[in-house]
Amino acid sequence: MENLRTYHGSCHCGAVKFRISSPEITSGVRCNCSICERKGALMTPHIYSPEELVVESGADQLSVYQFGSGVAKHYFCKVCGIYPFHQTMRKAGYYRVNVGCVNGLEPLVMPVEVFDGKSL
Ligand SMILES: [Zn+2]
């Protein structure tokens, strides 16, 4: 059983604030699918349930982008355009989070695993 801790995060302008209950985040995932290639964000390895990811403020400031099968939901802040988290294609209704939006983490120095989303 892993120890869970609470991380806080936000979009760039602060309109959207959230928290996650998470194992310690020490690495990230990148994906080569058509949208991830364009976003370039480092994502959390852990996939969060709706109970583990809580939007504390600004839920009404989120816009959602969907394409293809429409299973994945790519959220972004309507004000600053930043992507804080998305609902994954692999596990509908569950979330991966943008490590760069989480307070106190340094995505540019984390070990990265590349996920082959292009081939799905
Ligand atoms: Zn924002």
Residues whose N, C-alpha, C, O or C-beta is under 5 A from the ligand:
A	BS01	ZN	C11 H12 C13 G14 A15 V16 C77 V79 C80 G81
